[in-house]
Amino acid sequence: MDMDLKTLTYIAVFGSFALYFAIAWWARAGSTSEFYAAGGGVGPVANGIAIGADWMSAASFISMAGLISFLGYGGSVFLMGWTGGYVLLAMLLAPYLRKHGKFTVPEFIGDRYYSKAARIVAVACLIIASLTYIIGQMKGVGVAFSRFLEVDYGLGLGIGMAVVWVYAVMGGMKGITYTQIAQYVVLIFAYTVPAVFISLHLTGNPIPQLGLGSTMSDGSGVYLLDKLDMVVTDLGFKEYTTAKLGSSVNMFAYTLSLMIGTAGLPHVIMRFFTVPSVKAARASAGYALVFIALLYTVAPAVGAMARLNLMNTIEPTPGQSLVYDERPQWFKDWEVTGLLKFEDKNGDGKIQYTSNDDTNEMVKVDRDIMVLANPAIANLPNWVIALVAAGGLAAALSTAAGLLLAISSSISHDLMKGVLTPNISEKNELLSSRIIMTLAILVSGYLGLNPPGFAAGTVALAFGLAASSIFPALMMGIFSKKISGHAAVAGMCSGIGITMLYVFQHKGIMFIPGTAFLGGMQPNWFMGISPNAFGVVGAIVNFSVAFIVSKITGPAPKEIQQLVENFRIPAGSGSAHNH
């Protein structure tokens, strides 16, 4: 007997929550070192899995394949940018930061630039970027809950916030690390199982990565991507395999901005402080790349196959559209959430889906539903659909927890202990970080209920903000001995300042989903670069300002240059002391 979908979903979702709570209780933090950095005792494989979960947010799980399925080739900037940035972080930043041996990114910046001002500016930049990023996660939680538990979006968001609160506030980094390992397992199963089924059905090849380049299983000998190109161009959309995001300059800037933004994201950098040594930091970076690749190489297949299935549902035979009253159950389910909308413009009772806004009757197809609706569109069994719901939530919650930890530690450890109340006891510091984390959850929940724009858009913006402020400060701090404190502060302020200015000036354009967001160039864009891709320009401004100011105010003092020398030379290479 087949259990109904709702029951199965409750079992999958709340079963996984119970697991997270149990783990958090088992690994709760007793000291600030455990709260911020898990006591530095996490092994490289475990840390690699946790980085993978922290890394793959709701944007990776829910939005990315949805974007690829609607943008086609242009959606690949997310794959290239996020993965490339991870390599950058692992090679250029993580080992040196681990060698310096502090808990947080602002603390490193404060030490290296010998200035409280630099530390405060770094905290401000970190909070702006992290909060922007959390909004995307909260949107993911709301979408997944409202559909699968059939509750209101707001209530779904509330449940998600409560769950994060329990294990993040109780466990700190130690609890979050082990919870994220469980969440990774849930999310990777939830992502690949439906993909294998669908690939097998469409192409006869069980490996989705290969299925994407295979011929259709209907014996026609047509390749999957060629078939998809035919289907979408018939309806007047841009050809799938060549569609770009604006100009080539914009594609390049977008990719680069996502890359260096990734390398400047504090919640991922913090994960490298949880391992016992520099060697383990390098190893966990390698493992994490493997665990991330499992999902990232499947995403293009999921995106393309979901789009093909959607088109085939709406137009089962060429030129013959689906009659609205005969629409399948999944269609009705998503209509309830308001993320799928049909409007019969010509009154013939059939669904016309075209790229022309005047005749297109599918007035709303929210990209964020593609991955979640995919198993149902493909008629997969209910347990697969329930698994996907649990996976989407795991992805959103694991990233949200990491971000909240980054925010609370930067306020309690960097602002309070570092600047405002240096004599605070460890017990009170731990208490204050828990209170601050609670406040951060409330703020992010409010922003999730009243979100500025759609999930993937706000996420791309968070990367731009990190790219223009934190990444350059870290790079110069490690690779230039002479950059002074004044220079770093001036650079960070001007970089994030110009990026935010540009975004707010063009915010109307940036957050319109659909055509305007992708449609060619806007006349008043700087060199045709979209606001989401502007972080790279902000970073260039940041570097330039810092170098100019450093030339004027003179280099960093000798002892700081010595400090940089120390964490640049790997331990045990003769001239350095082995810790």
FENLINFEN-V542847 format. One record per helix or strand. SS is the DSSP state (@ for helix, = for strand). FROM is the first residue (numbers start at 0). TO is the last residue. If there is no record, write none. Layout:
SS/FROM/TO
SS/FROM/TO
This chain:
@/4/25
@/31/39
=/41/41
@/43/54
@/57/99
@/104/111
@/115/147
@/152/202
@/207/210
=/214/214
=/222/222
@/223/233
@/247/262
@/265/273
=/274/274
@/277/313
=/316/316
=/319/319
=/322/322
@/323/325
@/328/336
=/339/340
=/349/349
=/363/364
@/366/376
@/381/419
@/425/448
@/454/478
@/484/504
@/506/509
@/514/517
@/525/527
@/530/532
@/534/552
@/557/567
